[in-house]
Amino acid sequence: MIPRRPSRIFRSRWAALLWAAGVLFTAVSFIGLGDKESHRAAAALEDATGTNVSNSDLAVLQNLIDG
């Protein structure tokens, strides 16, 4: 990714922008953007045992904290 003379990239703003766009394009093409299902799965709350936490569970905890 780095050319033979890196100082030549930054002599021109356009050359630097094109080089940075190439780096970003390469990263996205290798890694990808991901899918929505993996983001939803990461957003789900789980307790220490691995089961999902529901709103009723959170309400019970809130009542215990409030006294």
PDB file of N, CA, C and O in Angstrom, chain B, residues numbered from 101:
ATOM      1  N   MET B 101       0.805  -1.191   0.000  1.00  0.00           N
ATOM      2  CA  MET B 101       0.000   0.000   0.000  1.00  0.00           C
ATOM      3  C   MET B 101       0.855   1.264   0.000  1.00  0.00           C
ATOM      4  O   MET B 101       0.444   2.287  -0.547  1.00  0.00           O
ATOM      5  N   ILE B 102       2.011   1.206   0.593  1.00  0.00           N
ATOM      6  CA  ILE B 102       2.851   2.397   0.651  1.00  0.00           C
ATOM      7  C   ILE B 102       3.719   2.418  -0.600  1.00  0.00           C
ATOM      8  O   ILE B 102       4.410   1.443  -0.891  1.00  0.00           O
ATOM      9  N   PRO B 103       3.688   3.515  -1.336  1.00  0.00           N
ATOM     10  CA  PRO B 103       4.501   3.584  -2.553  1.00  0.00           C
ATOM     11  C   PRO B 103       5.993   3.672  -2.237  1.00  0.00           C
ATOM     12  O   PRO B 103       6.394   3.774  -1.078  1.00  0.00           O
ATOM     13  N   ARG B 104       6.791   3.632  -3.278  1.00  0.00           N
ATOM     14  CA  ARG B 104       8.238   3.673  -3.088  1.00  0.00           C
ATOM     15  C   ARG B 104       8.696   4.965  -2.448  1.00  0.00           C
ATOM     16  O   ARG B 104       9.611   4.960  -1.625  1.00  0.00           O
ATOM     17  N   ARG B 105       8.067   6.077  -2.818  1.00  0.00           N
ATOM     18  CA  ARG B 105       8.397   7.370  -2.223  1.00  0.00           C
ATOM     19  C   ARG B 105       7.159   7.938  -1.550  1.00  0.00           C
ATOM     20  O   ARG B 105       6.370   8.619  -2.205  1.00  0.00           O
ATOM     21  N   PRO B 106       6.966   7.680  -0.267  1.00  0.00           N
ATOM     22  CA  PRO B 106       5.757   8.147   0.408  1.00  0.00           C
ATOM     23  C   PRO B 106       5.629   9.668   0.457  1.00  0.00           C
ATOM     24  O   PRO B 106       4.517  10.183   0.570  1.00  0.00           O
ATOM     25  N   SER B 107       6.724  10.384   0.375  1.00  0.00           N
ATOM     26  CA  SER B 107       6.643  11.842   0.441  1.00  0.00           C
ATOM     27  C   SER B 107       5.951  12.426  -0.788  1.00  0.00           C
ATOM     28  O   SER B 107       5.419  13.534  -0.727  1.00  0.00           O
ATOM     29  N   ARG B 108       5.953  11.699  -1.896  1.00  0.00           N
ATOM     30  CA  ARG B 108       5.301  12.197  -3.113  1.00  0.00           C
ATOM     31  C   ARG B 108       3.790  12.192  -2.983  1.00  0.00           C
ATOM     32  O   ARG B 108       3.114  12.960  -3.668  1.00  0.00           O
ATOM     33  N   ILE B 109       3.245  11.348  -2.123  1.00  0.00           N
ATOM     34  CA  ILE B 109       1.791  11.279  -1.950  1.00  0.00           C
ATOM     35  C   ILE B 109       1.266  12.603  -1.422  1.00  0.00           C
ATOM     36  O   ILE B 109       0.252  13.110  -1.902  1.00  0.00           O
ATOM     37  N   PHE B 110       1.933  13.146  -0.464  1.00  0.00           N
ATOM     38  CA  PHE B 110       1.413  14.290   0.264  1.00  0.00           C
ATOM     39  C   PHE B 110       1.816  15.630  -0.337  1.00  0.00           C
ATOM     40  O   PHE B 110       1.594  16.672   0.280  1.00  0.00           O
ATOM     41  N   ARG B 111       2.399  15.622  -1.518  1.00  0.00           N
ATOM     42  CA  ARG B 111       2.661  16.885  -2.206  1.00  0.00           C
ATOM     43  C   ARG B 111       1.371  17.461  -2.765  1.00  0.00           C
ATOM     44  O   ARG B 111       1.239  18.677  -2.904  1.00  0.00           O
ATOM     45  N   SER B 112       0.433  16.606  -3.080  1.00  0.00           N
ATOM     46  CA  SER B 112      -0.847  17.026  -3.633  1.00  0.00           C
ATOM     47  C   SER B 112      -1.968  16.514  -2.734  1.00  0.00           C
ATOM     48  O   SER B 112      -1.949  15.359  -2.308  1.00  0.00           O
ATOM     49  N   ARG B 113      -2.936  17.365  -2.449  1.00  0.00           N
ATOM     50  CA  ARG B 113      -4.083  16.929  -1.630  1.00  0.00           C
ATOM     51  C   ARG B 113      -4.863  15.847  -2.335  1.00  0.00           C
ATOM     52  O   ARG B 113      -5.304  14.883  -1.708  1.00  0.00           O
ATOM     53  N   TRP B 114      -5.038  15.999  -3.640  1.00  0.00           N
ATOM     54  CA  TRP B 114      -5.815  15.016  -4.389  1.00  0.00           C
ATOM     55  C   TRP B 114      -5.139  13.655  -4.401  1.00  0.00           C
ATOM     56  O   TRP B 114      -5.801  12.622  -4.296  1.00  0.00           O
ATOM     57  N   ALA B 115      -3.841  13.660  -4.527  1.00  0.00           N
ATOM     58  CA  ALA B 115      -3.122  12.381  -4.493  1.00  0.00           C
ATOM     59  C   ALA B 115      -3.257  11.726  -3.120  1.00  0.00           C
ATOM     60  O   ALA B 115      -3.408  10.509  -3.019  1.00  0.00           O
ATOM     61  N   ALA B 116      -3.200  12.543  -2.062  1.00  0.00           N
ATOM     62  CA  ALA B 116      -3.348  11.999  -0.713  1.00  0.00           C
ATOM     63  C   ALA B 116      -4.757  11.466  -0.496  1.00  0.00           C
ATOM     64  O   ALA B 116      -4.938  10.422   0.130  1.00  0.00           O
ATOM     65  N   LEU B 117      -5.762  12.184  -1.016  1.00  0.00           N
ATOM     66  CA  LEU B 117      -7.145  11.715  -0.871  1.00  0.00           C
ATOM     67  C   LEU B 117      -7.377  10.426  -1.648  1.00  0.00           C
ATOM     68  O   LEU B 117      -8.041   9.516  -1.151  1.00  0.00           O
ATOM     69  N   LEU B 118      -6.847  10.339  -2.844  1.00  0.00           N
ATOM     70  CA  LEU B 118      -7.000   9.109  -3.623  1.00  0.00           C
ATOM     71  C   LEU B 118      -6.286   7.938  -2.960  1.00  0.00           C
ATOM     72  O   LEU B 118      -6.801   6.820  -2.955  1.00  0.00           O
ATOM     73  N   TRP B 119      -5.118   8.183  -2.408  1.00  0.00           N
ATOM     74  CA  TRP B 119      -4.392   7.123  -1.709  1.00  0.00           C
ATOM     75  C   TRP B 119      -5.180   6.653  -0.486  1.00  0.00           C
ATOM     76  O   TRP B 119      -5.297   5.451  -0.249  1.00  0.00           O
ATOM     77  N   ALA B 120      -5.726   7.607   0.301  1.00  0.00           N
ATOM     78  CA  ALA B 120      -6.518   7.242   1.475  1.00  0.00           C
ATOM     79  C   ALA B 120      -7.790   6.500   1.076  1.00  0.00           C
ATOM     80  O   ALA B 120      -8.195   5.558   1.758  1.00  0.00           O
ATOM     81  N   ALA B 121      -8.422   6.913  -0.019  1.00  0.00           N
ATOM     82  CA  ALA B 121      -9.612   6.203  -0.502  1.00  0.00           C
ATOM     83  C   ALA B 121      -9.256   4.775  -0.902  1.00  0.00           C
ATOM     84  O   ALA B 121     -10.039   3.854  -0.666  1.00  0.00           O
ATOM     85  N   GLY B 122      -8.116   4.585  -1.489  1.00  0.00           N
ATOM     86  CA  GLY B 122      -7.672   3.236  -1.840  1.00  0.00           C
ATOM     87  C   GLY B 122      -7.434   2.371  -0.617  1.00  0.00           C
ATOM     88  O   GLY B 122      -7.755   1.183  -0.617  1.00  0.00           O
ATOM     89  N   VAL B 123      -6.874   2.965   0.420  1.00  0.00           N
ATOM     90  CA  VAL B 123      -6.652   2.218   1.662  1.00  0.00           C
ATOM     91  C   VAL B 123      -7.995   1.811   2.273  1.00  0.00           C
ATOM     92  O   VAL B 123      -8.164   0.669   2.700  1.00  0.00           O
ATOM     93  N   LEU B 124      -8.941   2.740   2.312  1.00  0.00           N
ATOM     94  CA  LEU B 124     -10.266   2.428   2.866  1.00  0.00           C
ATOM     95  C   LEU B 124     -10.994   1.390   2.027  1.00  0.00           C
ATOM     96  O   LEU B 124     -11.622   0.485   2.575  1.00  0.00           O
ATOM     97  N   PHE B 125     -10.920   1.506   0.715  1.00  0.00           N
ATOM     98  CA  PHE B 125     -11.559   0.525  -0.162  1.00  0.00           C
ATOM     99  C   PHE B 125     -10.975  -0.860   0.053  1.00  0.00           C
ATOM    100  O   PHE B 125     -11.708  -1.848   0.093  1.00  0.00           O
ATOM    101  N   THR B 126      -9.664  -0.935   0.191  1.00  0.00           N
ATOM    102  CA  THR B 126      -9.015  -2.229   0.429  1.00  0.00           C
ATOM    103  C   THR B 126      -9.465  -2.832   1.761  1.00  0.00           C
ATOM    104  O   THR B 126      -9.722  -4.033   1.850  1.00  0.00           O
ATOM    105  N   ALA B 127      -9.559  -1.993   2.792  1.00  0.00           N
ATOM    106  CA  ALA B 127      -9.985  -2.492   4.099  1.00  0.00           C
ATOM    107  C   ALA B 127     -11.418  -3.006   4.047  1.00  0.00           C
ATOM    108  O   ALA B 127     -11.712  -4.068   4.596  1.00  0.00           O
ATOM    109  N   VAL B 128     -12.306  -2.274   3.398  1.00  0.00           N
ATOM    110  CA  VAL B 128     -13.702  -2.706   3.316  1.00  0.00           C
ATOM    111  C   VAL B 128     -13.832  -3.948   2.457  1.00  0.00           C
ATOM    112  O   VAL B 128     -14.655  -4.812   2.756  1.00  0.00           O
ATOM    113  N   SER B 129     -13.052  -4.061   1.408  1.00  0.00           N
ATOM    114  CA  SER B 129     -13.158  -5.238   0.556  1.00  0.00           C
ATOM    115  C   SER B 129     -12.654  -6.498   1.264  1.00  0.00           C
ATOM    116  O   SER B 129     -13.170  -7.587   1.011  1.00  0.00           O
ATOM    117  N   PHE B 130     -11.672  -6.375   2.134  1.00  0.00           N
ATOM    118  CA  PHE B 130     -11.182  -7.538   2.866  1.00  0.00           C
ATOM    119  C   PHE B 130     -12.073  -7.871   4.055  1.00  0.00           C
ATOM    120  O   PHE B 130     -12.389  -9.039   4.281  1.00  0.00           O
ATOM    121  N   ILE B 131     -12.478  -6.869   4.811  1.00  0.00           N
ATOM    122  CA  ILE B 131     -13.222  -7.106   6.048  1.00  0.00           C
ATOM    123  C   ILE B 131     -14.719  -7.142   5.799  1.00  0.00           C
ATOM    124  O   ILE B 131     -15.417  -7.988   6.359  1.00  0.00           O
ATOM    125  N   GLY B 132     -15.217  -6.249   4.979  1.00  0.00           N
ATOM    126  CA  GLY B 132     -16.639  -6.175   4.709  1.00  0.00           C
ATOM    127  C   GLY B 132     -17.313  -5.197   5.660  1.00  0.00           C
ATOM    128  O   GLY B 132     -16.716  -4.707   6.618  1.00  0.00           O
ATOM    129  N   LEU B 133     -18.586  -4.932   5.357  1.00  0.00           N
ATOM    130  CA  LEU B 133     -19.344  -3.984   6.160  1.00  0.00           C
ATOM    131  C   LEU B 133     -20.127  -4.664   7.280  1.00  0.00           C
ATOM    132  O   LEU B 133     -20.602  -3.981   8.188  1.00  0.00           O
ATOM    133  N   GLY B 134     -20.273  -5.962   7.244  1.00  0.00           N
ATOM    134  CA  GLY B 134     -21.040  -6.669   8.260  1.00  0.00           C
ATOM    135  C   GLY B 134     -22.494  -6.786   7.845  1.00  0.00           C
ATOM    136  O   GLY B 134     -22.899  -6.279   6.798  1.00  0.00           O
ATOM    137  N   ASP B 135     -23.273  -7.459   8.676  1.00  0.00           N
ATOM    138  CA  ASP B 135     -24.695  -7.589   8.399  1.00  0.00           C
ATOM    139  C   ASP B 135     -25.499  -7.124   9.604  1.00  0.00           C
ATOM    140  O   ASP B 135     -24.967  -7.005  10.708  1.00  0.00           O
ATOM    141  N   LYS B 136     -26.776  -6.863   9.389  1.00  0.00           N
ATOM    142  CA  LYS B 136     -27.615  -6.310  10.441  1.00  0.00           C
ATOM    143  C   LYS B 136     -27.885  -7.335  11.542  1.00  0.00           C
ATOM    144  O   LYS B 136     -28.066  -6.958  12.699  1.00  0.00           O
ATOM    145  N   GLU B 137     -27.915  -8.619  11.201  1.00  0.00           N
ATOM    146  CA  GLU B 137     -28.206  -9.638  12.196  1.00  0.00           C
ATOM    147  C   GLU B 137     -27.126  -9.715  13.266  1.00  0.00           C
ATOM    148  O   GLU B 137     -27.433  -9.930  14.438  1.00  0.00           O
ATOM    149  N   SER B 138     -25.878  -9.544  12.883  1.00  0.00           N
ATOM    150  CA  SER B 138     -24.808  -9.606  13.873  1.00  0.00           C
ATOM    151  C   SER B 138     -24.876  -8.407  14.811  1.00  0.00           C
ATOM    152  O   SER B 138     -24.524  -8.523  15.984  1.00  0.00           O
ATOM    153  N   HIS B 139     -25.330  -7.239  14.305  1.00  0.00           N
ATOM    154  CA  HIS B 139     -25.464  -6.063  15.162  1.00  0.00           C
ATOM    155  C   HIS B 139     -26.612  -6.244  16.138  1.00  0.00           C
ATOM    156  O   HIS B 139     -26.511  -5.832  17.294  1.00  0.00           O
ATOM    157  N   ARG B 140     -27.703  -6.855  15.693  1.00  0.00           N
ATOM    158  CA  ARG B 140     -28.835  -7.111  16.596  1.00  0.00           C
ATOM    159  C   ARG B 140     -28.451  -8.116  17.677  1.00  0.00           C
ATOM    160  O   ARG B 140     -28.845  -7.965  18.833  1.00  0.00           O
ATOM    161  N   ALA B 141     -27.691  -9.129  17.310  1.00  0.00           N
ATOM    162  CA  ALA B 141     -27.282 -10.137  18.282  1.00  0.00           C
ATOM    163  C   ALA B 141     -26.361  -9.534  19.328  1.00  0.00           C
ATOM    164  O   ALA B 141     -26.417  -9.910  20.499  1.00  0.00           O
ATOM    165  N   ALA B 142     -25.514  -8.602  18.915  1.00  0.00           N
ATOM    166  CA  ALA B 142     -24.602  -7.969  19.858  1.00  0.00           C
ATOM    167  C   ALA B 142     -25.353  -7.030  20.794  1.00  0.00           C
ATOM    168  O   ALA B 142     -24.904  -6.785  21.914  1.00  0.00           O
ATOM    169  N   ALA B 143     -26.490  -6.502  20.347  1.00  0.00           N
ATOM    170  CA  ALA B 143     -27.243  -5.562  21.158  1.00  0.00           C
ATOM    171  C   ALA B 143     -28.113  -6.260  22.205  1.00  0.00           C
ATOM    172  O   ALA B 143     -28.570  -5.606  23.143  1.00  0.00           O
ATOM    173  N   ALA B 144     -28.355  -7.562  22.074  1.00  0.00           N
ATOM    174  CA  ALA B 144     -29.188  -8.289  23.028  1.00  0.00           C
ATOM    175  C   ALA B 144     -28.465  -8.403  24.365  1.00  0.00           C
ATOM    176  O   ALA B 144     -27.272  -8.704  24.415  1.00  0.00           O
ATOM    177  N   LEU B 145     -29.199  -8.160  25.442  1.00  0.00           N
ATOM    178  CA  LEU B 145     -28.614  -8.255  26.779  1.00  0.00           C
ATOM    179  C   LEU B 145     -28.629  -9.705  27.249  1.00  0.00           C
ATOM    180  O   LEU B 145     -29.612 -10.423  27.063  1.00  0.00           O
ATOM    181  N   GLU B 146     -27.536 -10.118  27.855  1.00  0.00           N
ATOM    182  CA  GLU B 146     -27.440 -11.467  28.416  1.00  0.00           C
ATOM    183  C   GLU B 146     -26.909 -11.366  29.833  1.00  0.00           C
ATOM    184  O   GLU B 146     -26.125 -10.475  30.162  1.00  0.00           O
ATOM    185  N   ASP B 147     -27.351 -12.296  30.661  1.00  0.00           N
ATOM    186  CA  ASP B 147     -26.825 -12.313  32.027  1.00  0.00           C
ATOM    187  C   ASP B 147     -25.597 -13.226  32.082  1.00  0.00           C
ATOM    188  O   ASP B 147     -25.094 -13.665  31.048  1.00  0.00           O
ATOM    189  N   ALA B 148     -25.127 -13.502  33.285  1.00  0.00           N
ATOM    190  CA  ALA B 148     -23.891 -14.280  33.449  1.00  0.00           C
ATOM    191  C   ALA B 148     -24.045 -15.723  32.974  1.00  0.00           C
ATOM    192  O   ALA B 148     -23.058 -16.359  32.606  1.00  0.00           O
ATOM    193  N   THR B 149     -25.263 -16.242  32.977  1.00  0.00           N
ATOM    194  CA  THR B 149     -25.478 -17.621  32.536  1.00  0.00           C
ATOM    195  C   THR B 149     -25.661 -17.727  31.034  1.00  0.00           C
ATOM    196  O   THR B 149     -25.665 -18.830  30.488  1.00  0.00           O
ATOM    197  N   GLY B 150     -25.812 -16.595  30.358  1.00  0.00           N
ATOM    198  CA  GLY B 150     -25.956 -16.615  28.909  1.00  0.00           C
ATOM    199  C   GLY B 150     -27.390 -16.527  28.435  1.00  0.00           C
ATOM    200  O   GLY B 150     -27.632 -16.557  27.229  1.00  0.00           O
ATOM    201  N   THR B 151     -28.352 -16.420  29.339  1.00  0.00           N
ATOM    202  CA  THR B 151     -29.749 -16.288  28.920  1.00  0.00           C
ATOM    203  C   THR B 151     -30.084 -14.815  28.693  1.00  0.00           C
ATOM    204  O   THR B 151     -29.478 -13.923  29.286  1.00  0.00           O
ATOM    205  N   ASN B 152     -31.054 -14.588  27.828  1.00  0.00           N
ATOM    206  CA  ASN B 152     -31.447 -13.218  27.511  1.00  0.00           C
ATOM    207  C   ASN B 152     -32.156 -12.571  28.691  1.00  0.00           C
ATOM    208  O   ASN B 152     -32.874 -13.234  29.440  1.00  0.00           O
ATOM    209  N   VAL B 153     -31.946 -11.278  28.846  1.00  0.00           N
ATOM    210  CA  VAL B 153     -32.570 -10.506  29.916  1.00  0.00           C
ATOM    211  C   VAL B 153     -33.795  -9.805  29.342  1.00  0.00           C
ATOM    212  O   VAL B 153     -33.698  -9.117  28.326  1.00  0.00           O
ATOM    213  N   SER B 154     -34.951  -9.977  29.991  1.00  0.00           N
ATOM    214  CA  SER B 154     -36.177  -9.351  29.504  1.00  0.00           C
ATOM    215  C   SER B 154     -36.450  -8.071  30.289  1.00  0.00           C
ATOM    216  O   SER B 154     -35.791  -7.784  31.288  1.00  0.00           O
ATOM    217  N   ASN B 155     -37.429  -7.312  29.819  1.00  0.00           N
ATOM    218  CA  ASN B 155     -37.806  -6.080  30.503  1.00  0.00           C
ATOM    219  C   ASN B 155     -38.381  -6.358  31.883  1.00  0.00           C
ATOM    220  O   ASN B 155     -38.192  -5.559  32.800  1.00  0.00           O
ATOM    221  N   SER B 156     -39.082  -7.482  32.049  1.00  0.00           N
ATOM    222  CA  SER B 156     -39.637  -7.816  33.369  1.00  0.00           C
ATOM    223  C   SER B 156     -38.508  -8.118  34.362  1.00  0.00           C
ATOM    224  O   SER B 156     -38.617  -7.777  35.540  1.00  0.00           O
ATOM    225  N   ASP B 157     -37.435  -8.750  33.901  1.00  0.00           N
ATOM    226  CA  ASP B 157     -36.277  -8.981  34.770  1.00  0.00           C
ATOM    227  C   ASP B 157     -35.656  -7.668  35.222  1.00  0.00           C
ATOM    228  O   ASP B 157     -35.271  -7.521  36.382  1.00  0.00           O
ATOM    229  N   LEU B 158     -35.562  -6.720  34.307  1.00  0.00           N
ATOM    230  CA  LEU B 158     -35.013  -5.418  34.655  1.00  0.00           C
ATOM    231  C   LEU B 158     -35.918  -4.662  35.620  1.00  0.00           C
ATOM    232  O   LEU B 158     -35.432  -3.931  36.482  1.00  0.00           O
ATOM    233  N   ALA B 159     -37.244  -4.835  35.479  1.00  0.00           N
ATOM    234  CA  ALA B 159     -38.188  -4.190  36.397  1.00  0.00           C
ATOM    235  C   ALA B 159     -38.052  -4.757  37.801  1.00  0.00           C
ATOM    236  O   ALA B 159     -38.132  -4.009  38.776  1.00  0.00           O
ATOM    237  N   VAL B 160     -37.851  -6.053  37.920  1.00  0.00           N
ATOM    238  CA  VAL B 160     -37.654  -6.672  39.228  1.00  0.00           C
ATOM    239  C   VAL B 160     -36.392  -6.139  39.882  1.00  0.00           C
ATOM    240  O   VAL B 160     -36.392  -5.842  41.077  1.00  0.00           O
ATOM    241  N   LEU B 161     -35.325  -6.014  39.120  1.00  0.00           N
ATOM    242  CA  LEU B 161     -34.090  -5.478  39.670  1.00  0.00           C
ATOM    243  C   LEU B 161     -34.256  -4.010  40.099  1.00  0.00           C
ATOM    244  O   LEU B 161     -33.718  -3.594  41.125  1.00  0.00           O
ATOM    245  N   GLN B 162     -34.996  -3.243  39.312  1.00  0.00           N
ATOM    246  CA  GLN B 162     -35.236  -1.854  39.665  1.00  0.00           C
ATOM    247  C   GLN B 162     -36.020  -1.744  40.976  1.00  0.00           C
ATOM    248  O   GLN B 162     -35.740  -0.874  41.801  1.00  0.00           O
ATOM    249  N   ASN B 163     -37.010  -2.638  41.163  1.00  0.00           N
ATOM    250  CA  ASN B 163     -37.776  -2.639  42.418  1.00  0.00           C
ATOM    251  C   ASN B 163     -36.896  -3.015  43.605  1.00  0.00           C
ATOM    252  O   ASN B 163     -37.073  -2.471  44.696  1.00  0.00           O
ATOM    253  N   LEU B 164     -35.952  -3.935  43.413  1.00  0.00           N
ATOM    254  CA  LEU B 164     -35.046  -4.316  44.494  1.00  0.00           C
ATOM    255  C   LEU B 164     -34.104  -3.173  44.859  1.00  0.00           C
ATOM    256  O   LEU B 164     -33.809  -2.953  46.034  1.00  0.00           O
ATOM    257  N   ILE B 165     -33.642  -2.459  43.858  1.00  0.00           N
ATOM    258  CA  ILE B 165     -32.731  -1.350  44.116  1.00  0.00           C
ATOM    259  C   ILE B 165     -33.437  -0.210  44.817  1.00  0.00           C
ATOM    260  O   ILE B 165     -32.902   0.384  45.753  1.00  0.00           O
ATOM    261  N   ASP B 166     -34.656   0.095  44.357  1.00  0.00           N
ATOM    262  CA  ASP B 166     -35.414   1.200  44.945  1.00  0.00           C
ATOM    263  C   ASP B 166     -35.872   0.904  46.379  1.00  0.00           C
ATOM    264  O   ASP B 166     -36.100   1.822  47.167  1.00  0.00           O
ATOM    265  N   GLY B 167     -36.000  -0.348  46.698  1.00  0.00           N
ATOM    266  CA  GLY B 167     -36.359  -0.727  48.069  1.00  0.00           C
ATOM    267  C   GLY B 167     -37.767  -0.924  48.241  1.00  0.00           C
ATOM    268  O   GLY B 167     -38.215  -1.245  49.342  1.00  0.00           O
TER     269      GLY B 167
END
